[in-house]
Amino acid sequence: MTEKRDATKTSGVSRRGFLKGLGMGTVATGLIPGVTPTTEAAEQQAVQGPGEIPITLRINGQNKKLNVEPRVTLLDAMRNRLDLTGAKKVCDRGTCGACTVMVDGHPIYSCSMLAVEAEGRQITTIEGLGTPSKMNPVQKAFLKHDAQQCGFCTPGFVVACTAFLNSNSNPTLDEARAGLGGNLCRCGTYAGIMDAVLDAAKMKGAV
């Protein structure tokens, strides 16, 4: 132990001194013109790609004009640019269905469609299906059967259920389960949701 301590002392360089000197050298290098180590990192962080372009989206029967980059999804355009926050951003990977809207009558994951792709098409969101004072049959049935808990999946389920019933007005329980398999409820309220779908089918038939 004595020999090792003496060797360190005679060398004149301790580990702490070496690391401190290395840090100072790095700072000094950053002060030398043309040798800035952050130049490449800054270039990599710079946003690359086309800028915003004007588009018009037909949502719930109204034309909405906005400017978006071509890479912006329909979900982000609706939530961040148009203040239509009914469709929820949960998985953002096209797997949970919380962001479901109807495009030309078909249910789609709005997180998986670009806003520019939706231009010229008919988009229906949860806001366009009904209001608290005038709910559509699916919304009434969800309320009646308490088919929601945290509520994050509910708008997507209501839209998906509405689209499903538009194509199958008198489904069986198994058909409803299969038809809504693309939407997930982390709270596990599937029993209430299925009851709501079948009940909404009866309401629609009575209208």
N, C-alpha and C positions, 0 to 999 in steps of 0.2 A: 504493500500500500504506500509506503514511503517513497519507493523508487518511482511509482507512477505519478505521485503528486509532484515530485521534483522535476520529472521530465516535462510536465505541463508548464511548470513555472519557468524553466529554462528556455522553453520554446518561445515564450512571450505572447502566446495566443491561447486564450481560453475559449471554450465553446460558446459562451455568452458573447464574448468579444467578436468572435467570427460571425455569428448570426447578426449582431448589431451592425458590423461592417458591411455585410451582404445587403441588409436593408437600406443602409445609407447609399450604397452603390446603385441600387435600383432606383431610388429617388433621384440621384444625380443623373442617371441615364435619361430619366424623364424630362430633365431640364435642358438637355442638349438638343438644339434645333435639328429636326430631321431624323431624330432617333427616338421619337415618342412611341413607347410600346403600346399605347392605347389607340393608335391610329387605325390599325387593322380591325380591332374590336369595334371601334366606332363605325367603320364602314360596314361591318357585318350587321350592326344594329339598325342601320339606316333602312327605312321602309322602301322596298322595291316593288315595282309593279304599276299598273295603270291607276290613274286618279279616279275621282268620282264622276259618274255620268248621270244625266237626268233620266228618270223612268216614271211611268205612271202605273200604279197598281189599282185594280178594280176590286175593292174590298167592301163586302156587305152592301153592294149596290152603289157605292160611291167611288169616284176617282180620287186617288191620293197621289199627289206629285211629290217626289223627293229625289235627292241626289245620293247615290250610294256607289261604293267601289264594287266592281264586278264580283269580288269574292264574298260580299256580305250575304248572309243567308236570309231567307224570307223571315224567319223567326226574329233575327236581330233587327231587321229593317222595321218590322211591326212594333217590336218592344221599344227599341232605342230611338227610332225616328218618328214613329206615328203614335206612340203612347197607347198602343193596343196591347195590353199586358195580360190578357186572358190566357193566351197560350203560354205555358210555363216552360222555362229553360231548366231542365233537370239533368238528364244524362248528356245532352248535346251530342249524342252519337247515333241517333236513329234507332233506339232500342226500347225506350220506355213508353212512348206515346203521349207524354204530357203536353207536347207541343202540337198535337194533331189539329189540323184545320182541313177544310174541304176546298179542293181546287177542281173546278168544273164538276162538282158533285161527288168527287172521289176523296176519301180520307187520305192525307199524306202527312208525313213528319215534316214540319216546316223548318226544322233544324237541318234537314238534309236536302233542301231545295234552295237554290240561289234566288235572290230577289229578282234578278234580271230574267230568270227562267219563267217567273210567274207573270211577267208583263203580258197584258192582253188576255189573261185568263180570269175566270170568275172565282174569287176567293171568298170563302165564308168562315168567319171565326166565331168563337163562342159569343162575342158581343153582338153578332148578327142573328143569333137564333132566338133570342127572347130577352125580355127585361124582367126585373123583379115583379112588376105589376102585370106583365103579360108574358108568362113563360110558355115555352113550347112543351109538348107532351113529355118529352124525355126529362126536361128540367123539373116538371111537376112530379114525375115519378121518382126521380132521385131524391127530391125533398120528402116525398111521402114515405119512402122506404129507408130513409136515412142512409143513403148509399154513398156517404163520404165521411172522411175523418179529418186528416190534415188539410185536404183540399187541393194539394198540388197536382194530383192526377185527374181531379174531377173535370176541369174544362175539356181536357183531351178526351176523356171517356164520354162526356156528353156529346161532343162533336162526332166521335167515332160511332156512338150508339145511334145518333140521328142519321148518319150516312148509311149505317147498316140497315136500319128500319126502312129507309127510302128504297133499298134494293130488296129487302125481304120483310114484307109487312106483317107476316104471321109466322115468326120463327119458333122452332122448338128450343128447349133449354140447351140441348147439345149444339144446335146451330148458332145460338147466341154465344156460347162459350168459344166456339171455333171462329166465329166472325169477329170477335173482340179480342182474339188472342194476341194482337199486336200492342195492346195497352196493358201496362202493369200498375198494380196498386200495392205500394209498400206497406200500407196499413192492413191489407188483407180483407177489404170490404167486398169481396167478390160475390158473396151470397146476396147482399143488398143490391149490388149493381145488376145482377142477373134478374132479380125480382123486379127491379125498376124497368129493365128493358122489356120484359114480357108484359108488364103492366102498361108501359107506354105504347106497346103495339096495340093493345086493346083500346087505349084512348084515341090513337090515330085512326083506328077502324071506326070509332064512334063519331068522328068529326065529319 
